[in-house]
């Protein structure tokens, strides 16, 4: 499952939930190098124990994250109203 988040704070919150539930997960954020992002995607694809990737909407440089073996993707959207 890929969970897309707009803000790093939300990524950390989702990560804490995953951790507290004992779910293996990875972060994919735009502040990582392109090489590191590629490694994260490869690990997510290859490690069968990792079922969740928390990805920032602005992971720029890679375009869309396409994972053919993971046809279902979810988006966790938030909105801030003033």
Backbone torsions as a table, in degrees:
resi	resn	phi	psi	omega
1	UNK	NA	135.5	174.7
2	UNK	-109.8	124.3	177.7
3	UNK	-108.1	114.6	179.0
4	UNK	-90.3	132.5	178.8
5	UNK	-128.4	151.5	-178.9
6	UNK	-90.2	-30.7	-174.2
7	UNK	-121.7	143.8	179.0
8	UNK	-61.7	-33.9	178.6
9	UNK	-60.3	-42.8	178.3
10	UNK	-66.4	-37.1	176.8
11	UNK	-59.7	-43.2	179.3
12	UNK	-65.1	-39.3	178.6
13	UNK	-63.2	-47.5	179.2
14	UNK	-63.1	-40.6	177.2
15	UNK	-60.4	-41.0	178.2
16	UNK	-63.9	-39.3	177.6
17	UNK	-63.1	-46.8	178.9
18	UNK	-59.2	-44.9	-180.0
19	UNK	-61.9	-45.8	-178.2
20	UNK	-65.8	-26.7	177.6
21	UNK	-86.1	-8.1	-179.7
22	UNK	80.9	20.5	-179.7
23	UNK	-90.8	130.8	174.6
24	UNK	-73.1	136.3	-177.1
25	UNK	-152.3	166.5	176.5
26	UNK	-132.4	154.1	171.8
27	UNK	-102.1	140.5	170.6
28	UNK	-128.3	104.3	-176.0
29	UNK	-127.2	158.2	-176.6
30	UNK	-70.0	-12.9	-179.6
31	UNK	-84.8	-0.6	176.3
32	UNK	-88.8	155.3	176.7
33	UNK	-67.6	160.2	177.9
34	UNK	-59.0	-39.4	179.2
35	UNK	-62.5	-43.4	-179.6
36	UNK	-66.2	-40.9	178.2
37	UNK	-62.3	-40.3	177.9
38	UNK	-62.7	-39.1	178.5
39	UNK	-65.5	-40.2	178.7
40	UNK	-62.0	-45.6	-179.9
41	UNK	-63.1	-42.8	179.1
42	UNK	-62.8	-42.6	179.8
43	UNK	-64.8	-41.4	178.4
44	UNK	-62.5	-39.8	-179.7
45	UNK	-70.0	-39.1	-170.4
46	UNK	-95.3	-28.7	-177.3
47	UNK	-88.9	107.8	-175.8
48	UNK	-69.2	-13.9	178.2
49	UNK	-80.3	-21.0	-178.4
50	UNK	-94.7	111.9	-175.9
51	UNK	-104.2	-10.7	-172.8
52	UNK	-130.4	133.0	170.6
53	UNK	-124.7	125.6	177.6
54	UNK	-96.9	111.5	-171.9
55	UNK	-117.2	134.3	174.9
56	UNK	-74.4	145.6	178.4
57	UNK	-65.3	-23.7	-176.7
58	UNK	-108.5	54.2	179.1
59	UNK	-82.7	13.3	-178.2
60	UNK	-8.0	152.6	177.7
61	UNK	96.7	-21.2	-180.0
62	UNK	-112.0	-6.8	-174.7
63	UNK	69.3	-152.3	178.8
64	UNK	-72.5	141.2	175.9
65	UNK	-81.8	112.2	180.0
66	UNK	-111.0	123.2	-179.6
67	UNK	-129.2	89.8	-174.3
68	UNK	-56.2	-29.3	-178.8
69	UNK	-80.9	-2.3	177.9
70	UNK	-123.6	80.1	-173.6
71	UNK	-69.8	-22.7	-178.7
72	UNK	-99.0	128.1	177.2
73	UNK	-128.9	144.4	-179.4
74	UNK	-120.1	148.7	177.7
75	UNK	-121.7	123.7	175.8
76	UNK	-97.4	105.3	-175.1
77	UNK	-102.6	146.2	174.9
78	UNK	-129.9	152.3	173.8
79	UNK	-135.1	145.7	178.9
80	UNK	-114.4	121.1	178.6
81	UNK	-108.5	142.0	179.8
82	UNK	-105.6	NA	NA
